Amino acid sequence: MTRIIAGDARGLRLDVPANGTRPTSDRVRESLFGSLESADAIVGARVLDLYAGSGALGLESLSRGAKRVDLVERSRPAAAVARRNASTVTKSLGHDVAHVHETAVLTFLKRSTSTYDLVFTDPPYGLDDAAMTADLVALAPLLSEDAVVVIERARRSTPPDVAAAGLEVFREKSYGDTAVWWAQPAAESQSR
């Protein structure tokens, strides 16, 4: 069972798609969000949750004070679960600032005109390196100057090619079979 760990919607139960997704464990979410709160990266942030599955990462951000969240999920059944979860959390918070986009990640990124401060990208472990890089390159123009991008992949995966998108990794951590990279716009890409 997945729940919102902290914040104004703390304890709310979230549904998880029956198959085809790999929810981020509570242990990883707790550590990740503790670090994000320490970095003051959540309150007031415009959040993007790519490959959202249940939407747990984006909705946890909303519970902890994010301004709004966009959840992107291509799978129709998973997007339906994310919609239900978003509805549960936004009703609890008293405002509707979570939006589910049922589309492919790359399609969403190429069409979006929004700017994001915090991005979670937790693709299926089978997503190849070229597709991961294409996502990051398409994401880069949508990032605010001090954005944080959190990338979750299998520990055995090659590190994401963030440099191709003008990003730089500033933190990396492993949790069992899961590796998490934190990236931000590279200083030289900000000065252009």
C-alpha positions in Angstrom: 0.0 0.0 0.0 1.3 3.5 -0.9 0.4 6.5 1.2 1.3 10.2 1.3 4.1 10.3 3.8 4.0 13.9 5.1 2.4 17.3 4.7 -1.2 18.4 4.6 -2.4 15.2 3.0 -0.3 12.9 5.2 -1.7 9.4 5.5 -3.9 9.4 2.5 -3.9 6.1 0.8 -3.0 6.1 -2.9 -4.0 3.4 -5.4 -1.3 1.7 -7.4 -1.8 0.4 -11.0 -2.3 -3.3 -11.1 0.7 -3.8 -13.4 3.1 -2.1 -15.7 4.5 0.3 -13.1 7.1 0.2 -10.4 6.1 2.4 -7.5 9.0 4.2 -5.7 9.3 2.6 -2.3 8.3 4.5 0.9 11.9 4.3 2.0 13.2 6.0 -1.1 10.4 8.6 -1.1 11.0 9.4 2.5 14.8 9.9 2.0 14.2 11.8 -1.3 11.6 14.2 0.1 13.6 14.8 3.3 16.5 16.0 1.1 14.3 18.0 -1.2 12.7 19.8 1.9 16.2 20.5 3.3 17.1 22.1 -0.1 13.9 24.2 0.0 12.9 22.7 -3.4 9.3 21.9 -2.7 7.3 24.8 -1.2 5.8 26.9 -4.0 7.4 24.7 -6.7 5.8 23.9 -10.1 6.3 20.2 -10.3 6.4 17.8 -13.2 6.1 14.0 -12.6 7.1 12.1 -15.8 6.2 8.4 -16.1 4.0 9.2 -13.2 2.3 5.7 -12.6 0.2 6.3 -9.5 1.4 9.9 -9.3 2.9 9.3 -5.8 6.0 11.5 -6.3 4.1 14.5 -7.7 1.2 14.2 -5.2 3.7 13.9 -2.3 5.1 17.2 -3.5 1.7 18.8 -3.5 1.0 17.6 0.1 4.3 19.2 1.1 3.5 22.6 -0.3 4.1 22.5 -4.1 2.2 25.1 -6.1 0.9 22.8 -8.8 1.8 19.4 -10.3 1.5 17.9 -13.8 1.5 14.1 -13.9 2.4 12.5 -17.3 1.5 8.9 -17.9 1.0 7.2 -21.2 -0.7 4.0 -20.0 -4.5 4.5 -19.9 -5.0 2.2 -16.8 -2.2 3.9 -14.9 -3.4 7.4 -15.9 -6.9 6.5 -14.6 -5.3 5.5 -11.2 -3.3 8.8 -11.2 -6.5 10.8 -11.8 -8.2 9.1 -8.9 -5.2 9.7 -6.6 -5.0 13.3 -7.8 -8.7 13.8 -7.0 -8.3 12.3 -3.5 -5.3 14.5 -2.7 -6.7 17.7 -4.1 -10.0 17.3 -2.3 -8.1 16.8 0.9 -6.1 20.0 0.2 -9.1 22.0 -0.9 -7.6 23.1 -4.2 -7.4 21.5 -7.7 -3.8 22.0 -8.8 -2.9 18.5 -10.0 -3.4 17.7 -13.7 -3.0 14.3 -15.3 -1.8 14.2 -18.9 -2.5 10.8 -20.6 0.2 11.0 -23.3 3.8 9.9 -24.0 6.4 11.8 -22.1 8.3 13.0 -25.2 5.0 14.2 -26.8 4.1 16.1 -23.6 7.6 17.7 -23.3 7.6 18.9 -27.0 4.2 20.5 -26.7 4.4 22.0 -23.2 5.0 25.7 -22.7 5.1 25.5 -18.9 8.1 26.1 -16.7 9.0 23.7 -13.9 11.0 24.0 -10.7 11.1 20.3 -9.7 10.9 17.4 -12.0 10.7 13.7 -11.3 11.5 11.3 -14.0 11.1 7.6 -13.1 10.9 5.8 -16.4 10.5 2.0 -16.7 13.8 0.3 -16.1 13.7 -1.0 -19.6 13.7 2.5 -21.2 16.9 2.7 -23.3 19.6 5.3 -22.9 18.8 7.1 -26.2 15.1 7.6 -25.1 16.2 8.8 -21.7 18.5 11.3 -23.3 15.8 12.5 -25.7 13.5 13.1 -22.8 16.1 15.2 -20.9 16.9 17.2 -24.0 13.2 18.0 -24.5 12.8 18.8 -20.8 15.7 21.3 -20.6 13.9 24.3 -22.2 11.0 23.9 -19.7 13.2 24.2 -16.6 13.5 27.2 -14.4 17.0 28.6 -13.7 17.3 26.8 -10.3 15.3 23.7 -11.2 16.0 20.3 -9.6 15.6 17.2 -11.8 15.4 13.9 -10.0 16.1 10.8 -12.2 15.3 7.3 -10.9 16.6 4.3 -12.7 17.9 0.8 -12.0 21.3 0.8 -10.3 22.7 -1.3 -13.0 21.7 1.3 -15.7 24.2 3.6 -17.1 24.1 7.1 -15.6 21.8 9.4 -17.5 23.5 11.6 -20.1 22.4 14.9 -18.4 25.2 16.9 -20.2 23.4 16.4 -23.5 20.5 18.4 -22.0 22.7 21.1 -20.5 22.3 19.7 -17.0 24.8 18.5 -14.4 24.5 15.9 -11.7 25.1 17.3 -8.2 24.1 14.3 -6.2 23.7 10.5 -6.6 22.5 7.9 -4.2 21.6 4.2 -4.4 18.9 2.4 -2.5 19.1 -1.4 -3.1 18.4 -1.9 -6.9 17.4 1.8 -7.3 19.7 4.7 -8.2 18.7 8.3 -8.0 20.5 11.2 -9.7 19.8 14.8 -8.9 20.6 17.3 -11.7 20.3 21.0 -12.3 20.9 23.3 -15.2 24.6 23.6 -15.7 26.2 27.0 -14.9 27.4 27.5 -18.5 23.9 26.8 -19.9 22.4 29.5 -17.6 24.9 32.1 -18.7 23.9 31.9 -22.4 
